[in-house]
Amino acid sequence: MLTTDEKDALQKILPDAPVYNVGDDGFKTSAAFLIEKAGYKGKRKGMVGTYEQHALIIVNYGTENGQEIAGFMEEIQQEVKKQFGIPLEPEVWIF
C-alpha cells in the first residue's frame, strides 16, 4: 500500500500511473505498469524473462536453477524501487 507522500512522488515521476484509493489514506498502483515502465516487459536475462504480453509474469525458459528465477525477480524489484521509489511485494511466497 502507498502512503499519500509515496503516491504524490510517483505521480510526479509518472503522471499517467494508475492510482487507486483503498481507504484509510492508502493507495495502490499497478505493479505491471511500474515493471513495464522500468523496461522489464518482455525482457529476458539468461533462461528467465518476463512475458511479452504481461509484465507481471516471469517465464522460465529452461533453467533448473530456482535462484536464477528469484534473482531476476529481485532485480526487477530493485529497479522499480530505484526508478520510482515503490517497493514491490511478490504475490507468490517463496520458501
C-alpha positions as CSV (number, residue, x, y, z in Angstrom):
1,M,0.0,0.0,0.0
2,L,1.2,3.5,-0.8
3,T,1.1,6.5,1.5
4,T,-0.1,9.8,0.3
5,D,3.5,11.0,0.0
6,E,4.5,7.9,-2.0
7,K,1.5,8.4,-4.3
8,D,2.3,12.1,-4.8
9,A,6.0,11.3,-5.5
10,L,5.0,8.6,-8.0
11,Q,2.6,10.9,-9.8
12,K,5.4,13.5,-10.2
13,I,7.6,10.9,-11.9
14,L,4.8,9.1,-13.8
15,P,1.7,11.3,-14.1
16,D,-0.1,8.6,-16.1
17,A,0.4,6.0,-13.3
18,P,-2.9,4.4,-12.4
19,V,-3.6,5.1,-8.7
20,Y,-6.5,3.7,-6.7
21,N,-7.7,4.8,-3.3
22,V,-8.1,1.9,-0.9
23,G,-9.3,3.9,2.1
24,D,-7.7,5.0,5.3
25,D,-5.3,7.3,3.5
26,G,-3.9,4.4,1.5
27,F,-3.4,3.9,-2.2
28,K,-2.4,1.2,-4.7
29,T,-0.9,1.3,-8.1
30,S,-0.3,-1.3,-10.9
31,A,2.8,-3.3,-10.4
32,A,2.6,-4.4,-14.0
33,F,2.6,-0.7,-15.1
34,L,5.7,0.0,-13.0
35,I,7.5,-3.1,-14.2
36,E,6.8,-2.1,-17.8
37,K,7.8,1.5,-17.3
38,A,11.1,0.2,-15.7
39,G,11.8,-1.6,-19.0
40,Y,11.2,-5.1,-18.0
41,K,8.1,-6.1,-20.0
42,G,9.3,-8.8,-22.4
43,K,12.9,-8.6,-21.1
44,R,14.9,-11.7,-21.0
45,K,18.1,-12.5,-19.0
46,G,19.6,-15.9,-19.5
47,M,17.0,-18.5,-19.2
48,V,14.5,-16.2,-17.4
49,G,12.4,-13.3,-18.5
50,T,9.0,-11.6,-18.3
51,Y,6.2,-12.5,-20.7
52,E,5.9,-10.2,-23.7
53,Q,2.1,-9.8,-23.1
54,H,2.1,-9.1,-19.4
55,A,5.0,-7.7,-17.3
56,L,3.9,-9.5,-14.1
57,I,4.5,-13.0,-15.4
58,I,8.1,-14.3,-15.0
59,V,8.8,-17.1,-17.5
60,N,11.3,-19.9,-17.1
61,Y,12.8,-20.6,-20.5
62,G,14.6,-23.8,-19.3
63,T,16.6,-23.1,-16.2
64,E,16.7,-25.7,-13.4
65,N,18.2,-23.1,-11.1
66,G,15.5,-21.5,-8.9
67,Q,18.0,-18.9,-7.7
68,E,18.2,-17.6,-11.3
69,I,14.4,-17.0,-11.3
70,A,14.4,-15.5,-7.8
71,G,17.4,-13.3,-8.7
72,F,15.6,-11.9,-11.8
73,M,12.5,-11.1,-9.6
74,E,14.8,-9.3,-7.1
75,E,16.4,-7.4,-10.0
76,I,13.0,-6.2,-11.1
77,Q,12.1,-5.2,-7.6
78,Q,15.3,-3.2,-7.2
79,E,15.0,-1.4,-10.5
80,V,11.4,-0.4,-9.8
81,K,12.4,0.9,-6.3
82,K,15.3,2.8,-7.8
83,Q,13.4,4.4,-10.6
84,F,10.1,5.1,-8.8
85,G,10.6,4.7,-5.1
86,I,8.0,2.0,-4.8
87,P,8.8,-1.3,-3.2
88,L,7.1,-4.3,-4.9
89,E,6.0,-7.2,-2.8
90,P,5.7,-10.6,-4.5
91,E,2.2,-12.2,-4.5
92,V,3.8,-15.7,-4.5
93,W,5.7,-16.6,-1.4
94,I,9.0,-18.4,-2.0
95,F,10.3,-20.7,0.7
